[in-house]
Amino acid sequence: MKIAYEYSHLGGKEILQIRFPGILGEIYEVIASVKATRAKVSKEKSKKGRLLYAPKEMNRAFKNAFHEKGFRELKDFYDIVLPGNSHPVIKGAYKQIDFVKDKVLVEVQFGKYAFMFYDMAKFQYFFNESKAEVGVEIVPAHALHKKCHPVSLMVSNLFTTSSD
């Protein structure tokens, strides 16, 4: 895959370039190594029979490529307790990040664009917990979005954010 556009939020890319240049290079290598193939047959009335990008296959390719480079999943468990209640209302709730290496978080988002904002909140959470310094969001480019099924999007943007 190719990177169509990069957006550096609050100097996130600059933080990667200065503090984590090796990891930034690995992220670029992973993106370049993933091949988007049309493997999903559409069942939608307006696109019936057309081959679409398969998000499960692309997610699997990203997972394998990031794991080969030493990235791992990050999951933080906690209990939710309401004020005035001494017992947890929800036990074992968690926040999860697709990939982390040396406090660099990476989320791959093939779903709807609205989930990007939830990912940004997770980046902030892990920063507040001293488990992250910078986050990278990989999302589909708009031009490719129009060619794909709404949940079968091709990754080609690189977004970085930082809580500095």
VMD Tcl script that builds the backbone (N, CA, C; Angstrom):
set m [mol new atoms 492]
animate dup $m
set s [atomselect $m all]
$s set {name element resname resid chain x y z} {
  {N N MET 1 A 0.838 -1.167 0.000}
  {CA C MET 1 A 0.000 0.000 0.000}
  {C C MET 1 A 0.885 1.233 0.000}
  {N N LYS 2 A 0.306 2.306 -0.464}
  {CA C LYS 2 A 1.012 3.582 -0.519}
  {C C LYS 2 A 0.397 4.549 0.481}
  {N N ILE 3 A 1.216 5.458 0.946}
  {CA C ILE 3 A 0.725 6.528 1.810}
  {C C ILE 3 A 0.327 7.686 0.908}
  {N N ALA 4 A -0.953 8.037 0.935}
  {CA C ALA 4 A -1.455 9.106 0.080}
  {C C ALA 4 A -1.306 10.466 0.742}
  {N N TYR 5 A -1.331 10.499 2.069}
  {CA C TYR 5 A -1.328 11.771 2.782}
  {C C TYR 5 A -0.858 11.534 4.211}
  {N N GLU 6 A -0.125 12.476 4.766}
  {CA C GLU 6 A 0.271 12.432 6.169}
  {C C GLU 6 A -0.147 13.717 6.850}
  {N N TYR 7 A -0.691 13.572 8.033}
  {CA C TYR 7 A -1.090 14.721 8.838}
  {C C TYR 7 A -0.421 14.583 10.199}
  {N N SER 8 A 0.295 15.581 10.610}
  {CA C SER 8 A 0.984 15.560 11.892}
  {C C SER 8 A 0.210 16.427 12.881}
  {N N HIS 9 A -0.457 15.787 13.818}
  {CA C HIS 9 A -1.252 16.490 14.829}
  {C C HIS 9 A -0.370 16.771 16.041}
  {N N LEU 10 A -0.282 18.038 16.416}
  {CA C LEU 10 A 0.493 18.473 17.581}
  {C C LEU 10 A 1.949 17.995 17.517}
  {N N GLY 11 A 2.508 17.968 16.318}
  {CA C GLY 11 A 3.911 17.612 16.155}
  {C C GLY 11 A 4.206 16.132 16.304}
  {N N GLY 12 A 3.199 15.284 16.130}
  {CA C GLY 12 A 3.380 13.845 16.303}
  {C C GLY 12 A 4.420 13.244 15.383}
  {N N LYS 13 A 4.402 13.618 14.113}
  {CA C LYS 13 A 5.371 13.041 13.177}
  {C C LYS 13 A 6.787 13.479 13.534}
  {N N GLU 14 A 6.920 14.729 13.937}
  {CA C GLU 14 A 8.230 15.235 14.319}
  {C C GLU 14 A 8.771 14.472 15.539}
  {N N ILE 15 A 7.886 14.136 16.467}
  {CA C ILE 15 A 8.295 13.339 17.634}
  {C C ILE 15 A 8.802 11.974 17.170}
  {N N LEU 16 A 8.081 11.364 16.230}
  {CA C LEU 16 A 8.525 10.076 15.687}
  {C C LEU 16 A 9.883 10.207 14.998}
  {N N GLN 17 A 10.049 11.249 14.196}
  {CA C GLN 17 A 11.304 11.433 13.456}
  {C C GLN 17 A 12.497 11.627 14.382}
  {N N ILE 18 A 12.294 12.338 15.490}
  {CA C ILE 18 A 13.400 12.650 16.398}
  {C C ILE 18 A 13.623 11.541 17.428}
  {N N ARG 19 A 12.561 11.107 18.098}
  {CA C ARG 19 A 12.700 10.145 19.194}
  {C C ARG 19 A 12.639 8.686 18.752}
  {N N PHE 20 A 11.912 8.403 17.664}
  {CA C PHE 20 A 11.686 7.012 17.256}
  {C C PHE 20 A 11.872 6.819 15.751}
  {N N PRO 21 A 12.997 7.266 15.182}
  {CA C PRO 21 A 13.148 7.164 13.730}
  {C C PRO 21 A 13.114 5.720 13.222}
  {N N GLY 22 A 13.664 4.796 13.977}
  {CA C GLY 22 A 13.643 3.390 13.564}
  {C C GLY 22 A 12.232 2.831 13.497}
  {N N ILE 23 A 11.421 3.184 14.484}
  {CA C ILE 23 A 10.036 2.699 14.514}
  {C C ILE 23 A 9.236 3.339 13.380}
  {N N LEU 24 A 9.468 4.619 13.116}
  {CA C LEU 24 A 8.781 5.264 11.994}
  {C C LEU 24 A 9.126 4.545 10.686}
  {N N GLY 25 A 10.391 4.197 10.513}
  {CA C GLY 25 A 10.796 3.448 9.328}
  {C C GLY 25 A 10.111 2.098 9.240}
  {N N GLU 26 A 9.973 1.434 10.384}
  {CA C GLU 26 A 9.284 0.141 10.409}
  {C C GLU 26 A 7.810 0.282 10.033}
  {N N ILE 27 A 7.176 1.350 10.501}
  {CA C ILE 27 A 5.767 1.593 10.155}
  {C C ILE 27 A 5.631 1.779 8.653}
  {N N TYR 28 A 6.525 2.573 8.062}
  {CA C TYR 28 A 6.509 2.755 6.608}
  {C C TYR 28 A 6.711 1.418 5.886}
  {N N GLU 29 A 7.636 0.608 6.379}
  {CA C GLU 29 A 7.896 -0.700 5.763}
  {C C GLU 29 A 6.672 -1.605 5.830}
  {N N VAL 30 A 5.995 -1.608 6.970}
  {CA C VAL 30 A 4.795 -2.439 7.120}
  {C C VAL 30 A 3.725 -1.994 6.131}
  {N N ILE 31 A 3.483 -0.690 6.053}
  {CA C ILE 31 A 2.459 -0.190 5.136}
  {C C ILE 31 A 2.803 -0.594 3.702}
  {N N ALA 32 A 4.058 -0.438 3.318}
  {CA C ALA 32 A 4.476 -0.782 1.954}
  {C C ALA 32 A 4.354 -2.279 1.679}
  {N N SER 33 A 4.473 -3.097 2.718}
  {CA C SER 33 A 4.439 -4.551 2.528}
  {C C SER 33 A 3.033 -5.125 2.377}
  {N N VAL 34 A 2.037 -4.394 2.837}
  {CA C VAL 34 A 0.662 -4.912 2.790}
  {C C VAL 34 A 0.068 -4.644 1.417}
  {N N LYS 35 A -0.425 -5.682 0.813}
  {CA C LYS 35 A -1.056 -5.585 -0.509}
  {C C LYS 35 A -2.568 -5.677 -0.349}
  {N N ALA 36 A -3.265 -4.691 -0.874}
  {CA C ALA 36 A -4.730 -4.698 -0.847}
  {C C ALA 36 A -5.221 -5.482 -2.057}
  {N N THR 37 A -5.991 -6.503 -1.784}
  {CA C THR 37 A -6.553 -7.288 -2.879}
  {C C THR 37 A -8.064 -7.319 -2.751}
  {N N ARG 38 A -8.685 -7.342 -3.868}
  {CA C ARG 38 A -10.149 -7.426 -3.888}
  {C C ARG 38 A -10.513 -8.900 -3.798}
  {N N ALA 39 A -10.932 -9.318 -2.613}
  {CA C ALA 39 A -11.213 -10.732 -2.382}
  {C C ALA 39 A -12.606 -10.973 -1.819}
  {N N LYS 40 A -13.330 -9.911 -1.534}
  {CA C LYS 40 A -14.659 -10.040 -0.934}
  {C C LYS 40 A -15.704 -9.779 -2.013}
  {N N VAL 41 A -16.633 -10.721 -2.168}
  {CA C VAL 41 A -17.703 -10.574 -3.157}
  {C C VAL 41 A -18.865 -9.841 -2.498}
  {N N SER 42 A -19.268 -8.723 -3.093}
  {CA C SER 42 A -20.341 -7.908 -2.532}
  {C C SER 42 A -21.691 -8.601 -2.652}
  {N N LYS 43 A -22.480 -8.462 -1.585}
  {CA C LYS 43 A -23.849 -8.968 -1.583}
  {C C LYS 43 A -24.859 -7.831 -1.628}
  {N N GLU 44 A -24.342 -6.576 -1.634}
  {CA C GLU 44 A -25.225 -5.411 -1.690}
  {C C GLU 44 A -25.946 -5.368 -3.031}
  {N N LYS 45 A -27.157 -4.902 -2.994}
  {CA C LYS 45 A -27.990 -4.850 -4.202}
  {C C LYS 45 A -27.324 -4.044 -5.322}
  {N N SER 46 A -26.763 -2.876 -4.985}
  {CA C SER 46 A -26.180 -1.996 -6.003}
  {C C SER 46 A -24.790 -2.445 -6.462}
  {N N LYS 47 A -24.124 -3.325 -5.699}
  {CA C LYS 47 A -22.774 -3.770 -6.042}
  {C C LYS 47 A -22.681 -5.290 -6.141}
  {N N LYS 48 A -23.796 -5.953 -6.225}
  {CA C LYS 48 A -23.842 -7.412 -6.175}
  {C C LYS 48 A -22.858 -8.054 -7.153}
  {N N GLY 49 A -22.017 -8.962 -6.604}
  {CA C GLY 49 A -21.070 -9.707 -7.410}
  {C C GLY 49 A -19.727 -9.021 -7.632}
  {N N ARG 50 A -19.631 -7.722 -7.321}
  {CA C ARG 50 A -18.363 -7.001 -7.507}
  {C C ARG 50 A -17.355 -7.411 -6.440}
  {N N LEU 51 A -16.096 -7.456 -6.819}
  {CA C LEU 51 A -15.041 -7.753 -5.854}
  {C C LEU 51 A -14.656 -6.479 -5.111}
  {N N LEU 52 A -14.632 -6.572 -3.798}
  {CA C LEU 52 A -14.307 -5.447 -2.934}
  {C C LEU 52 A -13.079 -5.792 -2.095}
  {N N TYR 53 A -12.484 -4.775 -1.485}
  {CA C TYR 53 A -11.370 -5.002 -0.586}
  {C C TYR 53 A -11.869 -5.745 0.641}
  {N N ALA 54 A -11.091 -6.702 1.113}
  {CA C ALA 54 A -11.472 -7.531 2.258}
  {C C ALA 54 A -10.739 -7.049 3.509}
  {N N PRO 55 A -11.442 -6.354 4.418}
  {CA C PRO 55 A -10.771 -5.801 5.600}
  {C C PRO 55 A -10.159 -6.863 6.504}
  {N N LYS 56 A -10.777 -8.030 6.619}
  {CA C LYS 56 A -10.212 -9.071 7.486}
  {C C LYS 56 A -8.854 -9.523 6.969}
  {N N GLU 57 A -8.735 -9.682 5.667}
  {CA C GLU 57 A -7.454 -10.098 5.082}
  {C C GLU 57 A -6.393 -9.014 5.250}
  {N N MET 58 A -6.786 -7.749 5.071}
  {CA C MET 58 A -5.817 -6.657 5.234}
  {C C MET 58 A -5.402 -6.523 6.696}
  {N N ASN 59 A -6.358 -6.671 7.632}
  {CA C ASN 59 A -6.018 -6.633 9.053}
  {C C ASN 59 A -5.035 -7.743 9.403}
  {N N ARG 60 A -5.263 -8.936 8.867}
  {CA C ARG 60 A -4.368 -10.068 9.122}
  {C C ARG 60 A -2.963 -9.763 8.592}
  {N N ALA 61 A -2.884 -9.165 7.411}
  {CA C ALA 61 A -1.586 -8.815 6.832}
  {C C ALA 61 A -0.863 -7.775 7.689}
  {N N PHE 62 A -1.586 -6.762 8.164}
  {CA C PHE 62 A -0.970 -5.759 9.045}
  {C C PHE 62 A -0.505 -6.412 10.342}
  {N N LYS 63 A -1.349 -7.262 10.915}
  {CA C LYS 63 A -0.997 -7.920 12.184}
  {C C LYS 63 A 0.280 -8.733 12.030}
  {N N ASN 64 A 0.350 -9.547 10.983}
  {CA C ASN 64 A 1.544 -10.366 10.763}
  {C C ASN 64 A 2.783 -9.498 10.549}
  {N N ALA 65 A 2.660 -8.448 9.748}
  {CA C ALA 65 A 3.807 -7.593 9.442}
  {C C ALA 65 A 4.284 -6.835 10.680}
  {N N PHE 66 A 3.353 -6.299 11.467}
  {CA C PHE 66 A 3.759 -5.586 12.685}
  {C C PHE 66 A 4.370 -6.552 13.704}
  {N N HIS 67 A 3.799 -7.747 13.851}
  {CA C HIS 67 A 4.353 -8.716 14.800}
  {C C HIS 67 A 5.767 -9.142 14.409}
  {N N GLU 68 A 6.020 -9.277 13.112}
  {CA C GLU 68 A 7.370 -9.619 12.643}
  {C C GLU 68 A 8.394 -8.560 13.044}
  {N N LYS 69 A 7.936 -7.328 13.222}
  {CA C LYS 69 A 8.829 -6.221 13.591}
  {C C LYS 69 A 8.855 -5.987 15.106}
  {N N GLY 70 A 8.217 -6.871 15.873}
  {CA C GLY 70 A 8.273 -6.772 17.330}
  {C C GLY 70 A 7.182 -5.947 17.976}
  {N N PHE 71 A 6.191 -5.522 17.216}
  {CA C PHE 71 A 5.050 -4.821 17.800}
  {C C PHE 71 A 4.125 -5.858 18.448}
  {N N ARG 72 A 3.387 -5.431 19.467}
  {CA C ARG 72 A 2.437 -6.324 20.124}
  {C C ARG 72 A 1.153 -5.555 20.429}
  {N N GLU 73 A 0.127 -6.283 20.775}
  {CA C GLU 73 A -1.140 -5.657 21.176}
  {C C GLU 73 A -0.985 -5.101 22.590}
  {N N LEU 74 A -1.668 -4.008 22.877}
  {CA C LEU 74 A -1.671 -3.414 24.218}
  {C C LEU 74 A -3.101 -3.417 24.722}
  {N N LYS 75 A -3.308 -4.027 25.883}
  {CA C LYS 75 A -4.638 -4.096 26.468}
  {C C LYS 75 A -4.515 -3.735 27.939}
  {N N ASP 76 A -5.309 -2.780 28.384}
  {CA C ASP 76 A -5.276 -2.314 29.762}
  {C C ASP 76 A -6.641 -2.587 30.397}
  {N N PHE 77 A -6.676 -3.450 31.398}
  {CA C PHE 77 A -7.928 -3.825 32.063}
  {C C PHE 77 A -8.183 -2.931 33.275}
  {N N TYR 78 A -9.448 -2.677 33.547}
  {CA C TYR 78 A -9.832 -1.879 34.709}
  {C C TYR 78 A -11.288 -2.200 35.059}
  {N N ASP 79 A -11.682 -1.811 36.266}
  {CA C ASP 79 A -13.072 -1.973 36.707}
  {C C ASP 79 A -13.737 -0.610 36.718}
  {N N ILE 80 A -15.009 -0.583 36.392}
  {CA C ILE 80 A -15.769 0.663 36.417}
  {C C ILE 80 A -16.586 0.689 37.705}
  {N N VAL 81 A -16.363 1.742 38.495}
  {CA C VAL 81 A -17.064 1.916 39.757}
  {C C VAL 81 A -17.773 3.259 39.717}
  {N N LEU 82 A -19.057 3.265 39.994}
  {CA C LEU 82 A -19.824 4.509 40.028}
  {C C LEU 82 A -19.675 5.172 41.391}
  {N N PRO 83 A -19.662 6.499 41.434}
  {CA C PRO 83 A -19.573 7.195 42.723}
  {C C PRO 83 A -20.703 6.750 43.651}
  {N N GLY 84 A -20.350 6.511 44.915}
  {CA C GLY 84 A -21.342 6.080 45.900}
  {C C GLY 84 A -21.591 4.586 45.887}
  {N N ASN 85 A -20.920 3.853 45.033}
  {CA C ASN 85 A -21.079 2.410 44.945}
  {C C ASN 85 A -19.731 1.783 45.266}
  {N N SER 86 A -19.678 0.917 46.273}
  {CA C SER 86 A -18.393 0.358 46.685}
  {C C SER 86 A -17.954 -0.848 45.843}
  {N N HIS 87 A -18.847 -1.380 45.051}
  {CA C HIS 87 A -18.512 -2.544 44.223}
  {C C HIS 87 A -18.458 -2.141 42.751}
  {N N PRO 88 A -17.546 -2.766 42.010}
  {CA C PRO 88 A -17.481 -2.457 40.576}
  {C C PRO 88 A -18.797 -2.770 39.867}
  {N N VAL 89 A -19.210 -1.857 39.015}
  {CA C VAL 89 A -20.401 -2.064 38.199}
  {C C VAL 89 A -20.051 -2.978 37.034}
  {N N ILE 90 A -18.868 -2.741 36.476}
  {CA C ILE 90 A -18.384 -3.570 35.373}
  {C C ILE 90 A -16.957 -3.993 35.711}
  {N N LYS 91 A -16.746 -5.288 35.811}
  {CA C LYS 91 A -15.403 -5.815 36.059}
  {C C LYS 91 A -14.784 -6.216 34.734}
  {N N GLY 92 A -13.493 -5.994 34.634}
  {CA C GLY 92 A -12.763 -6.458 33.461}
  {C C GLY 92 A -12.973 -5.643 32.200}
  {N N ALA 93 A -13.399 -4.388 32.335}
  {CA C ALA 93 A -13.473 -3.523 31.154}
  {C C ALA 93 A -12.034 -3.284 30.674}
  {N N TYR 94 A -11.872 -2.912 29.419}
  {CA C TYR 94 A -10.519 -2.689 28.931}
  {C C TYR 94 A -10.481 -1.704 27.776}
  {N N LYS 95 A -9.302 -1.140 27.582}
  {CA C LYS 95 A -8.977 -0.335 26.408}
  {C C LYS 95 A -7.888 -1.110 25.681}
  {N N GLN 96 A -7.956 -1.117 24.352}
  {CA C GLN 96 A -7.045 -1.933 23.559}
  {C C GLN 96 A -6.490 -1.126 22.404}
  {N N ILE 97 A -5.213 -1.333 22.118}
  {CA C ILE 97 A -4.528 -0.723 20.969}
  {C C ILE 97 A -4.012 -1.865 20.113}
  {N N ASP 98 A -4.142 -1.728 18.791}
  {CA C ASP 98 A -3.726 -2.796 17.884}
  {C C ASP 98 A -2.256 -3.180 18.053}
  {N N PHE 99 A -1.375 -2.162 18.055}
  {CA C PHE 99 A 0.060 -2.444 18.088}
  {C C PHE 99 A 0.790 -1.394 18.911}
  {N N VAL 100 A 1.807 -1.833 19.651}
  {CA C VAL 100 A 2.652 -0.916 20.419}
  {C C VAL 100 A 4.084 -1.433 20.388}
  {N N LYS 101 A 5.005 -0.484 20.345}
  {CA C LYS 101 A 6.430 -0.795 20.459}
  {C C LYS 101 A 7.116 0.439 21.035}
  {N N ASP 102 A 7.783 0.270 22.176}
  {CA C ASP 102 A 8.522 1.368 22.811}
  {C C ASP 102 A 7.700 2.648 22.949}
  {N N LYS 103 A 6.504 2.535 23.431}
  {CA C LYS 103 A 5.598 3.671 23.680}
  {C C LYS 103 A 5.112 4.373 22.414}
  {N N VAL 104 A 5.212 3.702 21.261}
  {CA C VAL 104 A 4.623 4.185 20.018}
  {C C VAL 104 A 3.405 3.304 19.747}
  {N N LEU 105 A 2.223 3.925 19.739}
  {CA C LEU 105 A 0.970 3.200 19.509}
  {C C LEU 105 A 0.600 3.270 18.032}
  {N N VAL 106 A 0.024 2.184 17.510}
  {CA C VAL 106 A -0.434 2.151 16.126}
  {C C VAL 106 A -1.821 1.537 16.087}
  {N N GLU 107 A -2.747 2.246 15.482}
  {CA C GLU 107 A -4.103 1.737 15.250}
  {C C GLU 107 A -4.334 1.666 13.749}
  {N N VAL 108 A -4.892 0.559 13.287}
  {CA C VAL 108 A -5.282 0.386 11.892}
  {C C VAL 108 A -6.802 0.407 11.872}
  {N N GLN 109 A -7.384 1.357 11.133}
  {CA C GLN 109 A -8.831 1.563 11.179}
  {C C GLN 109 A -9.461 1.370 9.807}
  {N N PHE 110 A -10.090 0.215 9.587}
  {CA C PHE 110 A -10.815 -0.041 8.347}
  {C C PHE 110 A -12.300 0.228 8.503}
  {N N GLY 111 A -12.741 0.489 9.709}
  {CA C GLY 111 A -14.161 0.725 9.962}
  {C C GLY 111 A -14.571 2.122 9.545}
  {N N LYS 112 A -15.571 2.608 10.189}
  {CA C LYS 112 A -16.084 3.935 9.873}
  {C C LYS 112 A -15.164 5.009 10.455}
  {N N TYR 113 A -15.125 6.150 9.759}
  {CA C TYR 113 A -14.248 7.236 10.178}
  {C C TYR 113 A -14.513 7.696 11.615}
  {N N ALA 114 A -15.731 7.556 12.110}
  {CA C ALA 114 A -16.059 8.002 13.466}
  {C C ALA 114 A -15.195 7.292 14.504}
  {N N PHE 115 A -14.757 6.075 14.225}
  {CA C PHE 115 A -13.935 5.343 15.184}
  {C C PHE 115 A -12.548 5.949 15.337}
  {N N MET 116 A -12.125 6.769 14.380}
  {CA C MET 116 A -10.843 7.460 14.512}
  {C C MET 116 A -10.817 8.305 15.785}
  {N N PHE 117 A -11.929 8.937 16.105}
  {CA C PHE 117 A -11.978 9.807 17.272}
  {C C PHE 117 A -11.885 8.991 18.560}
  {N N TYR 118 A -12.467 7.803 18.556}
  {CA C TYR 118 A -12.336 6.912 19.713}
  {C C TYR 118 A -10.880 6.473 19.863}
  {N N ASP 119 A -10.218 6.198 18.730}
  {CA C ASP 119 A -8.810 5.828 18.779}
  {C C ASP 119 A -7.972 6.959 19.378}
  {N N MET 120 A -8.276 8.195 19.012}
  {CA C MET 120 A -7.546 9.343 19.575}
  {C C MET 120 A -7.746 9.406 21.092}
  {N N ALA 121 A -8.949 9.111 21.557}
  {CA C ALA 121 A -9.212 9.090 23.003}
  {C C ALA 121 A -8.404 7.978 23.674}
  {N N LYS 122 A -8.266 6.835 23.000}
  {CA C LYS 122 A -7.452 5.744 23.557}
  {C C LYS 122 A -5.992 6.155 23.613}
  {N N PHE 123 A -5.496 6.863 22.586}
  {CA C PHE 123 A -4.122 7.363 22.625}
  {C C PHE 123 A -3.929 8.246 23.856}
  {N N GLN 124 A -4.883 9.137 24.107}
  {CA C GLN 124 A -4.792 10.034 25.264}
  {C C GLN 124 A -4.800 9.241 26.570}
  {N N TYR 125 A -5.670 8.238 26.649}
  {CA C TYR 125 A -5.749 7.393 27.850}
  {C C TYR 125 A -4.387 6.750 28.140}
  {N N PHE 126 A -3.789 6.116 27.123}
  {CA C PHE 126 A -2.515 5.435 27.340}
  {C C PHE 126 A -1.380 6.424 27.600}
  {N N PHE 127 A -1.462 7.625 27.041}
  {CA C PHE 127 A -0.490 8.664 27.368}
  {C C PHE 127 A -0.612 9.031 28.847}
  {N N ASN 128 A -1.848 9.232 29.306}
  {CA C ASN 128 A -2.091 9.573 30.714}
  {C C ASN 128 A -1.609 8.475 31.660}
  {N N GLU 129 A -1.617 7.236 31.207}
  {CA C GLU 129 A -1.161 6.091 31.996}
  {C C GLU 129 A 0.349 5.862 31.843}
  {N N SER 130 A 1.045 6.775 31.160}
  {CA C SER 130 A 2.497 6.692 30.902}
  {C C SER 130 A 2.886 5.449 30.109}
  {N N LYS 131 A 1.986 5.015 29.222}
  {CA C LYS 131 A 2.259 3.849 28.383}
  {C C LYS 131 A 2.426 4.232 26.915}
  {N N ALA 132 A 2.397 5.545 26.626}
  {CA C ALA 132 A 2.522 5.996 25.244}
  {C C ALA 132 A 3.146 7.379 25.204}
  {N N GLU 133 A 3.885 7.623 24.123}
  {CA C GLU 133 A 4.419 8.961 23.862}
  {C C GLU 133 A 3.830 9.545 22.592}
  {N N VAL 134 A 3.463 8.674 21.656}
  {CA C VAL 134 A 2.935 9.148 20.381}
  {C C VAL 134 A 2.064 8.039 19.788}
  {N N GLY 135 A 1.074 8.440 18.991}
  {CA C GLY 135 A 0.192 7.461 18.369}
  {C C GLY 135 A 0.116 7.665 16.871}
  {N N VAL 136 A -0.026 6.564 16.136}
  {CA C VAL 136 A -0.145 6.594 14.681}
  {C C VAL 136 A -1.465 5.939 14.308}
  {N N GLU 137 A -2.251 6.634 13.511}
  {CA C GLU 137 A -3.544 6.123 13.032}
  {C C GLU 137 A -3.420 5.890 11.530}
  {N N ILE 138 A -3.637 4.674 11.096}
  {CA C ILE 138 A -3.594 4.340 9.675}
  {C C ILE 138 A -5.034 4.157 9.214}
  {N N VAL 139 A -5.456 5.005 8.278}
  {CA C VAL 139 A -6.852 5.008 7.811}
  {C C VAL 139 A -6.893 5.062 6.288}
  {N N PRO 140 A -8.049 4.772 5.697}
  {CA C PRO 140 A -8.154 4.795 4.230}
  {C C PRO 140 A -8.149 6.208 3.666}
  {N N ALA 141 A -7.624 6.338 2.461}
  {CA C ALA 141 A -7.686 7.608 1.746}
  {C C ALA 141 A -9.093 7.782 1.189}
  {N N HIS 142 A -9.565 9.005 1.138}
  {CA C HIS 142 A -10.931 9.284 0.690}
  {C C HIS 142 A -11.187 8.804 -0.734}
  {N N ALA 143 A -10.235 9.011 -1.635}
  {CA C ALA 143 A -10.429 8.598 -3.035}
  {C C ALA 143 A -10.661 7.098 -3.129}
  {N N LEU 144 A -9.986 6.316 -2.279}
  {CA C LEU 144 A -10.161 4.865 -2.294}
  {C C LEU 144 A -11.435 4.454 -1.574}
  {N N HIS 145 A -11.828 5.243 -0.592}
  {CA C HIS 145 A -13.055 4.965 0.160}
  {C C HIS 145 A -14.253 4.866 -0.776}
  {N N LYS 146 A -14.298 5.726 -1.788}
  {CA C LYS 146 A -15.432 5.737 -2.711}
  {C C LYS 146 A -15.501 4.463 -3.550}
  {N N LYS 147 A -14.375 3.779 -3.729}
  {CA C LYS 147 A -14.330 2.571 -4.551}
  {C C LYS 147 A -14.627 1.308 -3.755}
  {N N CYS 148 A -14.717 1.417 -2.443}
  {CA C CYS 148 A -14.836 0.240 -1.584}
  {C C CYS 148 A -16.196 0.178 -0.910}
  {N N HIS 149 A -16.497 -0.985 -0.403}
  {CA C HIS 149 A -17.656 -1.186 0.461}
  {C C HIS 149 A -17.423 -0.344 1.714}
  {N N PRO 150 A -18.472 0.235 2.341}
  {CA C PRO 150 A -18.257 1.115 3.499}
  {C C PRO 150 A -17.388 0.532 4.612}
  {N N VAL 151 A -17.388 -0.767 4.815}
  {CA C VAL 151 A -16.537 -1.345 5.849}
  {C C VAL 151 A -15.346 -2.084 5.259}
  {N N SER 152 A -15.111 -1.952 3.988}
  {CA C SER 152 A -13.967 -2.595 3.334}
  {C C SER 152 A -13.086 -1.521 2.705}
  {N N LEU 153 A -12.362 -0.806 3.550}
  {CA C LEU 153 A -11.602 0.351 3.094}
  {C C LEU 153 A -10.121 0.047 2.979}
  {N N MET 154 A -9.463 0.709 2.053}
  {CA C MET 154 A -8.032 0.498 1.846}
  {C C MET 154 A -7.223 1.524 2.621}
  {N N VAL 155 A -6.233 1.090 3.340}
  {CA C VAL 155 A -5.369 1.979 4.108}
  {C C VAL 155 A -4.393 2.682 3.194}
  {N N SER 156 A -4.314 4.003 3.312}
  {CA C SER 156 A -3.274 4.718 2.577}
  {C C SER 156 A -2.958 6.069 3.201}
  {N N ASN 157 A -3.501 6.364 4.358}
  {CA C ASN 157 A -3.146 7.592 5.091}
  {C C ASN 157 A -2.335 7.215 6.303}
  {N N LEU 158 A -1.456 8.106 6.722}
  {CA C LEU 158 A -0.753 7.929 7.974}
  {C C LEU 158 A -1.027 9.153 8.823}
  {N N PHE 159 A -1.656 8.959 9.979}
  {CA C PHE 159 A -1.941 10.041 10.901}
  {C C PHE 159 A -1.121 9.811 12.154}
  {N N THR 160 A -0.544 10.864 12.691}
  {CA C THR 160 A 0.175 10.752 13.957}
  {C C THR 160 A -0.383 11.780 14.912}
  {N N THR 161 A -0.366 11.441 16.156}
  {CA C THR 161 A -0.814 12.375 17.176}
  {C C THR 161 A 0.066 12.237 18.398}
  {N N SER 162 A 0.128 13.264 19.169}
  {CA C SER 162 A 0.912 13.238 20.392}
  {C C SER 162 A 0.187 14.029 21.454}
  {N N SER 163 A 0.399 13.660 22.684}
  {CA C SER 163 A -0.227 14.385 23.787}
  {C C SER 163 A 0.738 15.354 24.418}
  {N N ASP 164 A 1.889 15.610 23.781}
  {CA C ASP 164 A 2.861 16.583 24.312}
  {C C ASP 164 A 2.325 17.980 24.227}
}
mol reanalyze $m
mol bondsrecalc $m
mol representation Tube
mol addrep $m
